[in-house]
Amino acid sequence: MLAIQKIAERRHLWQTISMKHSAAKTALGAKAFAAITAVEGLKLSAESKARLSNLKAKGLNNDERRVEIIRAYRTAR
């Protein structure tokens, strides 16, 4: 029984590593993300669409856009 348990643990570990590795290289485009969120019943507000459009027009990279989006939704302290 111990041998079977070790095999199962190794298989689980390998699957976990494989999932992390593949997830790190996969990114959704805007169209794919919009399709997924539409299926889930989520929609961007007009304000959010305008904000994303402006950030894209500025030529910001992904990290810079993320910072700006977080800043827009951060509550004042």
Order of alpha helices (4+ residues) and beta strands (2+ residues): alpha-alpha-alpha-alpha
